[in-house]
Amino acid sequence: MTMPLEGFCKHVNQFFIYVKQNLTILFYRKGKKADKRGKAPLYVRVTIDGLHDEISPGSKTKVLDQDFNRETKLVEPTEPNYKTINKILEKAKVDLERHFDLIQAQQQIATPASIFTAYKLLSGRLRQSRGR
């Protein structure tokens, strides 16, 4: 069956283009920013198809080098606040993955910057509503 070019163009406009993107989330300790006690902030690096950006998931995520497990990317029980810090890291990972999926669901190309912008907006709103 042949379709006139005009009808074909209208039909094609109904399709969505889906781009497969690869997301990687990595937590690491930024030793260069260690304080006098040796505690350094944890950072999260988001990489999407070679593009990357990083932020700190919160000011309460400073740990000593020996308290951060580089393989599991979690804080060890030797840190007194390890449960709280690990919850912050796990929540950050879930939120970043959710924002990645949401941006893609809106037929947009996700970038680390767009994911962090959405993440910061959500985090800011949550902090404001809790502070009231």
Wavefront OBJ file of the C-alpha trace (Angstrom):
o trace
v 0.000 0.000 0.000
v 1.386 3.378 -0.952
v 0.729 6.460 1.089
v 0.850 9.990 -0.326
v 3.790 12.010 1.028
v 1.481 14.468 2.821
v -0.276 11.685 4.754
v 3.062 10.020 5.514
v 4.462 13.193 7.086
v 1.409 13.577 9.292
v 1.702 9.926 10.317
v 5.414 10.243 11.118
v 4.791 13.284 13.327
v 2.882 11.048 15.721
v 5.971 8.992 16.584
v 8.326 9.885 19.377
v 12.057 9.586 19.074
v 13.615 7.678 21.949
v 17.308 8.062 22.634
v 18.960 5.379 24.760
v 21.133 7.080 27.360
v 23.417 5.483 29.912
v 23.346 6.869 33.460
v 26.110 6.244 35.994
v 25.989 7.519 39.590
v 29.186 7.422 41.638
v 29.748 8.511 45.237
v 33.253 9.442 46.300
v 35.120 11.243 49.058
v 36.693 14.541 47.995
v 39.901 14.386 50.034
v 41.182 17.775 48.815
v 38.419 19.470 50.816
v 39.225 17.748 54.114
v 38.917 19.860 57.272
v 41.440 20.017 60.124
v 40.072 16.790 61.626
v 40.541 14.965 58.308
v 36.841 14.755 57.461
v 36.097 15.374 53.792
v 32.729 15.796 52.068
v 31.206 13.050 49.977
v 30.282 13.974 46.431
v 28.069 12.398 43.814
v 29.182 12.333 40.183
v 26.546 11.796 37.520
v 27.757 10.676 34.104
v 25.474 10.401 31.090
v 27.088 9.170 27.888
v 30.459 10.692 28.776
v 29.156 14.027 30.131
v 29.615 14.396 33.868
v 28.976 16.819 36.694
v 29.218 16.584 40.467
v 27.664 18.009 43.616
v 27.706 17.340 47.326
v 24.510 15.600 48.470
v 24.560 17.558 51.729
v 26.659 19.249 54.367
v 26.171 16.352 56.790
v 28.150 13.931 54.608
v 31.710 14.578 55.834
v 33.685 11.463 56.760
v 37.226 10.324 57.495
v 39.024 8.379 54.782
v 38.979 5.124 56.751
v 35.201 5.424 57.291
v 34.324 5.435 53.572
v 34.275 2.084 51.781
v 35.476 2.741 48.220
v 34.066 -0.541 46.926
v 30.517 -0.348 48.303
v 30.461 3.494 48.198
v 28.921 3.506 51.682
v 30.051 4.775 55.069
v 31.322 2.160 57.522
v 29.888 1.653 61.038
v 33.100 3.136 62.468
v 31.588 6.574 61.685
v 29.097 7.514 64.459
v 26.567 8.936 61.946
v 26.973 6.199 59.328
v 23.257 5.279 59.199
v 22.175 8.872 58.587
v 24.856 9.481 55.960
v 24.102 6.226 54.122
v 20.384 7.131 54.072
v 21.276 10.509 52.526
v 23.376 8.774 49.862
v 20.708 6.177 49.085
v 17.996 8.830 48.853
v 20.172 10.981 46.590
v 20.737 8.016 44.262
v 17.033 7.186 44.058
v 16.093 10.848 43.497
v 18.705 11.313 40.765
v 17.565 8.145 38.976
v 13.957 9.323 39.236
v 14.801 12.726 37.737
v 16.719 11.025 34.915
v 13.685 8.854 34.119
v 11.309 11.821 34.339
v 13.365 13.963 31.972
v 13.511 11.114 29.474
v 9.762 10.475 29.845
v 9.173 14.063 28.777
v 10.954 13.212 25.497
v 14.018 15.222 26.433
v 17.692 14.420 26.358
v 18.935 14.188 29.947
v 22.181 15.869 30.940
v 23.925 15.847 34.311
v 23.150 19.564 34.657
v 19.415 19.077 33.985
v 19.249 16.233 36.502
v 21.039 18.286 39.180
v 18.774 21.277 38.509
v 15.665 19.155 39.058
v 17.266 17.500 42.112
v 18.168 20.844 43.692
v 14.679 22.244 43.047
v 13.062 19.263 44.742
v 15.530 19.327 47.640
v 14.999 23.070 48.116
v 11.227 22.700 48.171
v 11.433 19.883 50.689
v 13.708 21.906 52.968
v 11.401 24.927 52.763
v 8.287 22.907 53.597
v 10.023 21.222 56.544
v 11.277 24.549 57.880
v 7.806 26.059 58.138
l 1 2 3 4 5 6 7 8 9 10 11 12 13 14 15 16 17 18 19 20 21 22 23 24 25 26 27 28 29 30 31 32 33 34 35 36 37 38 39 40 41 42 43 44 45 46 47 48 49 50 51 52 53 54 55 56 57 58 59 60 61 62 63 64 65 66 67 68 69 70 71 72 73 74 75 76 77 78 79 80 81 82 83 84 85 86 87 88 89 90 91 92 93 94 95 96 97 98 99 100 101 102 103 104 105 106 107 108 109 110 111 112 113 114 115 116 117 118 119 120 121 122 123 124 125 126 127 128 129 130 131 132
